Amino acid sequence: GKGEYDHYMEKEIHSQPTALSNTIEGRIEDGTVAFDDLEAGAFADVDSVQFVACGTSYHAAMYGGQLLRTAGIPAEVLRASEYDTAAGPVDENTLVVAVTQSGETADTLDAVRTAAGRGARTLAVTNVVGSTAAREADDAIYIRAGPEVGVAATKTYSSQAVTLALLTQRLADDVPDATPADDREAMLNALADLPRHVETVLETSRARALAREFMDSESYFFIGNGFGHSVALEGALKFKEITYEHAEGFASGQLKHGPLALVTSASPIFAVYTGGDDEKTKTNAIEAQSRGAPIVAVGPDDHPLVDVADAHLWVPETHPVWAGLLANVQLQLLSYYAAKLLDRPIDKPRNLAKSVTVE
Ligand code: F6R
């Protein structure tokens, strides 16, 4: 049941410290990563990766894609429904990773079948043990987030992104010519602190007050680059799903290529940054601010955006990879409280189903 919470979504947002601890548990030893049957060397034949996913899982897959490319492993991130025409060529050295919470999304299953038919090796990254994706793919890795009841995916995004970050470490060690990150130790140490940092965000968040402050806006925009781009897209998707308000997410640098025409004093901009390379997010946020839009900085202290922003959703200082996930928790809370103020049916938004089994 929902216990002390008003909605499953609220409960699931608050269960992220536990979910993340479960995701990580037992998978890191002596600075390397292993998954049950996928031990060292399991991916020695892989030379490139394609992620296929939909919705929130696609946003998590963007995390995996960026991390793999940083490690020198060619990686594409594809919307599963577009796999047929969008994917580059594959062979037996291509690992096609289906990222799917339910393991039952028809578009994603179809992409996996197409990829397998073309000769690729397949791997399911899923939350549901025994799901169709887990059974059909050559291998499966479970994100171990626990059951998710709310239609809007929350804790599973966090656990997916962490699982994919761990998978990157395994691949970086296995794939010939890959270059493991030189800050891996710092990154894995910071990962151990992630559940506690999520707890801190949950305890200190001002998202409820901001949801109220911006309640009468016309549009809600979310921008970010790098990991922040994934979080911006996810923030906007969650916001529109459960509030029914107009929300869009962009790569920071894309705002000026059209969407800026929609920017007014009634369109707050949530600028997500991670403390990595966020210069574009700052310059584009300032551009929007000069058109009258209120800017909310979403990320750690000690960043130039904080000084120029009209409000700040703060997250604790950590490695840039994890800062995005903490920023996302702030945006989950923002969407939740905005939807609550609007009295929406938060756990079952209109027209949406938890798993989409039609193409
Ligand atoms: C967003 C949401 C959907 C799903 C998408 C993929 O909150 O729930 O966008 O993320 O339908 O579902 P899975 O991950 O089950 O393949």
Residues whose N, C-alpha, C, O or C-beta is under 5 A from the ligand:
A	BS01	F6R	C54 G55 T56 S57 V99 T100 Q101 S102 G103 T105 V151 A152 A153 K354 V356
